[in-house]
Each structure stands twice: as C-alpha cells, then as structure tokens.
Amino acid sequence: MSPLTTAERQFLRFALDLAADHMAVRGDEFTDEDDAALARLRQLAAASAPGPVTVQLTFVDAEATQAMIKEIVRRDGRGSQ
C-alpha cells in the first residue's frame, strides 16, 4: 500500500478529531481502550506522513476543526480562494 497523500492525511486527521470530539461529549460511553485506540490511530496517521509530524491530542468542536483544516489547505496552496 502506498503512503497517504497530504489530502488523505488531512482528511484522516479531521476524521480522528471529529471522533475525539464525539468521545469527549459522550465520554461515559467510551472506555480507556477506546481512548487508546484513538491515540494509536493518530500515531499511525502521523507515521504515514513524510518528515516529522507533531501529534496533538486535543478536543475541539467540529466548527473549529473545519476551520483548522481549511487553514491548512489554504496554507498548503491547494485551497480555492
């Protein structure tokens, strides 16, 4: 399997952020094993990136996450303006 593209990594990080948001809101429905699985998936997503990547485990709302993704895409030069 080929490494993830930049766009695929961005989308995966976005999906993982949404999952983290959902887990934070409904925390009593998730176990430590679920938290560990999310952390592991974030590590795998970061490992597929070329070069150094910082994995930040934060809980943000979906609107803020979307804004962050748009900013990353804009800075990367692939966003429409």
N, C-alpha and C positions, 0 to 999 in steps of 0.2 A: 504494500500500500504506500502511495506517495505521501510526503509530508503535507500538512494542511496549508492552504493558501492563506494570505493575510486576511482576506474576506471571510474565509471559513473560521479562522481563529477568532476574529472579531465577533462573528455570529455565535460561536460556541461560548465565548466569554459572556456575551449578552444573555444567552440561554441559562448559563450557570448563575449569573447574577439574579435573573428572574426566579430561578429555583431557590436561591438563598433568601430572596425577599419573601417568597411564599412560605418557606420554612420558618422564617422569623415571625411572621404574622400568626402562623398556626403551629407554634413551637411545641405545644403539648402533643401534637400528632406525630412528631418525629423523634427518633431515638439518637443516641450517640453514634450508633452505627450509620445512620443516615447522614449525620454531620461528617463523619469520617469519609463516607462515600463521596460526598460533595467536595471535600478537600482533596481527595485523591483525583477526582475528575479535573479539578482545577490544576493540579500538578501535571497531569497528563497533557492537558491543553497547553500549558506553558512549555512542557518538554518538547512539544512538536514544533515550537517556534524556532526560527533560526536566530542565533545570538541570544544574549541574556534577556531574560524576561522577569519582571517582578510580579509575583502573585500576591494580590491584596485581598484578604477576606474581609469584606465589609458588607453591611446590609444597607441598601439604599432603595428608595422607592422606584417603581418602574419608570416613571417620568424622568427622574434623574438619570437612570441607566440609559434610557433612549437618548437623552441629551449628550451623555458622555460618548456614546457610540457615534452619534452624528459629528461630534467634535473630532474624534479620532479619524473618521473617514475624511472630514474636511481637511485636517492637517496632513493626511496621507496623500492628498491631491486627487482622490478618487470621488469626492462628493460633488454633486451638482450645485452650482451656485446661482 
